[in-house]
Amino acid sequence: MKLVRFGDVGAEKPGIVDAQGAIRDLSAHVKDITGDVLGDAGLDKLRKIDTKSLPVAPQGVRLGAPVAQVRNFIAVGLNYEDHAKETGSPIPKEPILFNKLPNCIVGPDDEVMIPKGSLKLDYEIEIAFVIGKRARYVAEKDALSHISGYAICNDISERHFQAERGGQWMKGKCAETFGPLGPWLVTRDEIEDVQNLAMSLDVNGQRRQTGSTKTMIFGIAHCLHYITQFMVLEPGDVVTTGTPPGVALGMKPPVWLKAGDVMTLGIQGLGAQKQKVVAFKE
């Protein structure tokens, strides 16, 4: 299944993408796409619904992030060897974890706003997973069974804040609009091999990032296993898993994002995103 949320900001409705690619309204069956419906039992109930019986969403309607009420938004850093090298960082021996704030999550095609004082705005195409079952000290062999589905994430980063203002990375990772997510939450049964998906990101039509999930240093199953040795992941939590090479930070000289730039992102089987960068708005 491909689950979506559609409508104006703060008034999104739950939806499902039918076999013809149309968005159907799930409001009569669930209040929203939240952790309480993302377990195996909840997804099985949704699978039994005849999508043809559901109302069709308005054509061209805005898409919100495909999961609501996210409580924890965890990220894995430097998880592709070529990306670590391009940033001048050593190859991690264990996954590097940091936090993004849930309130930086926006829809897949929403604007990305430059924060006050920004000097070095950057992009990162990533595959994120959403938890469907409480995950606590999970064995790697069992890890994928705790995942509800996958989505594209653009881990927007402000490198000056992240690396030059002291303290932890999250300074450069948590501004408003720094977490475009979607367009869909694709349930794990639809992805045959999550460690073999092509990824790309363009800025103004120019290819910047080309990669594949097969080149991750730590695969998704290992990341989930590892994270749960330190914390409990609950249904609806989002984990984004690192980016392949090609970020602005790695360019010589760097070409930072600026107002008016347009990013387009895609991951095989997970759809596409498109965001315009805009100046700070009060």
N, C-alpha and C positions, 0 to 999 in steps of 0.2 A: 504493500500500500504506500501511497504518497499522501501524507497528511499535511494540511496547510491551515493557515489562519488568514482571513481576509477581511478587509474593511478599514475604516478610518482608525488612526492611532488611538488606542485606548478603548476602542469599540469593536475589536476584531471578533469574528465568528469562526467557529471550527469548521473545517472542510476536508474533503477528500477529492483527489484527482481521479476521474473515471477513466475507462479504457480509451476514450477518445481525446483525453487531455483536458476535458472541461472540469472546472471546479464545482463540486456539489456541496450544498449546505448541510452540515451535520448537527445543526442546532437542536433539532428535535430529539437527538439521541444522546448528546453529551453537551455539557455547558461550555467546555473549552478543551484544548489539547494540553492537558496538564499531567503531572506525574501519576495521578490516580487512575488515568485511563491508558497509561503507556506500558503496563505490565502485559504479560502474555494473555491473561484472561480478558483484559480490557480490549486488547487488539483483536482477539478472536471474535469478540462481540461485534466489533466494527466490520470485520471481514464478512460477517453473515448478512450485512445490510445490502439490500438491492440498491446499488447506486442510482439506477435509472428512476427510482422512486423519489429521489431527493431533489429539492429545488436547485436550479442552476444559479451560480453566483453571477452578478453583473459582469459583462465582458469588460476587460481592462481594469477590474477592481484592484486596488492596492493590496499587496501581500504583506502581512506582518511576519515576524519571526514565527517559525512553525511550532514552537512550544512556548507556553505561557507560565507565569509564576515561577520562573527559574530561581532557585534559592542559592545555588552554588555554580560558579562559572570558573572552571579550572583550566589552566593552559600548560602545555608542555613546550619548553623552549629548546632551540638548537637540536631538533630531532631529525635533521637531514644533514649528512656529513658535508656535502658541498656548501650548504648554507652556513654551517659552523665555520668552515674554512673562509668563506667570503667575508665573514664578519671579523675574522682574525681571532676566533675563539677556539680553545681546545675541544677535541671531540669528547662529549660527555661520557663518563663511565657509568653513570646512572641517569635516569630521566631528570631533567631540570623542571621543577614545578613552580608556577606562580599563579596569582589570582588575577582575574578580570572581574569587574563588578557586574552583577546581573542587569543593573540599570543602564549599562552601555550597549545592551543588545537592541538592535533595531531590525527592521525588515530588510529583505535582500536587495531591494531597489531604492531604499531610502537614502537621503543625502547624508554625506559624511561631513561633519562640521569641524573646521580647524579651531582648536582651543586657543584661548588667550595665551600669548607668549610663545606660541609654537614656532620652532625654527626648522625642525627636521621631521616632517610628517611622512610616514611610510606605510606600505601595504604588505599583507602576507596572506596568500591563499592557503587555507588549511581544511582538512576534513575533521569535523567534530562528531562526537557520538553523544547520544542522550541516554541516560540511565533509565531502565524500565523496571529493574528489581534491585532492592537494597543490596549494596555491595560492601562487604566487610571482610577483610582478610581473604580475598578471593584467590583461588588457585588459578594460574594462567590457563590451564586446560579448560576451566569453567568460565573464563572471563566473558566471552562473547555472549553467553546466555543471559548476562545481566544488562545487555544493551538493547534498547528499544529500536533505535534506528540511527541513521547518519544524515548529516547535512553539511553544506558548505558554510565555512566561516571565513570572514575577512578579518584577520587579527590586526586591525589598524593600530599603529604604534607611533609614538612621538619619541624619536631617538634621543633628542637633547634631554627631555625629561627623564627618559629611561636610564641613560648611561652617564649623564654629566651633571645631574642635580643631586647626587648622593642617594643613599638608601637603596630600596628595592626596586625591581623592574616595574612594579605595578603603577608607579608614578606616570610612566609613559604608556600604559596599557588600558586605563580605565576611564578616559574622558567620555563625555556624551558621544554617542554614535560610533564608538570604537569597536562594535561587535555586530556588524551585519550578519544575519543568520538566515539560511534558507536557500532556495524558495520553499523547499519541501523538507519534511522529515520522512526519509525513505526507510521503511522498516527493514530490519536486518535480513529477513528471508528473501528480499529482492536483490540483494547484493551477493553474487556468487563468491567473489574473492575480494574482500575489502583491502587486501594488501597488493592489489594490482589494478589500481584505478588511475587513469591519466588526469593530470591537473594542469591548468593554465590560467594566467592572468595577464591582461593587456592594460596599458594606460594610453588613452587617446588613440586606440587602434594599433599600438605598437606592442609586440609581445615582449613582456618583461620576465615572466616566470613560466617555465615549462618543467614539469616533473611528473612523478608517479609515486603513489603510496608504497610501491615496492622498494623504494630506496630509503624508507624510514630507518633510522638507527634502532629505535625501539618500536615494535609493531603495536597495533591497537590493543591486542590481548595483553601484551606485557605492560603497557601503560596502565590499563585498568587494574591489573593485578598489583602493580607497584604502588599506585596511588592508594589503594585500599589497605596497604600495610601501615599507613600513617593517618588515614581519615576514613570516615564512612561516607559513601556516595548514596544519595537518596533518589528515588524515581523523579525524573524531571530535571536532574542536574545535568549540566552540559560540560563536556571536556573537549577542548580543541587541541590538536595533536602535533603542531609544528608545521613549518613551511619549507618548500624546496628552494633552491637558489634563485637569484634574480631580483632580490629586494633592492630598493634604492640605496640602502646603506652599503651594499656590496659593489655598487657601481663606482667607476673611477673616471671623473668625479661623480659623487652622488647626485641623483636627480630627484629631489624631494617633491612630494605632491604639493600642488598649489590650487588655489580657487579656480574652478572651471575645468579641472581635469576630470576625466571620466574613466572609471575602472570597470572592466568586464572580466568576470571570473567564471570558470567552469570546471566541474569534476565529473568524470564519466559516470553516468547513471544517477547523478545527484542534481542535475539541472544547471542553471546559470544565474548569476547575479549581475547587476549593473548599478553603480553608484556614482553620483556627481559630487565632487568636493566643493564645498561652499565656505565662505568666510564665516567667522563667528557671528552668531545672532544672539542678541540679548533676550 
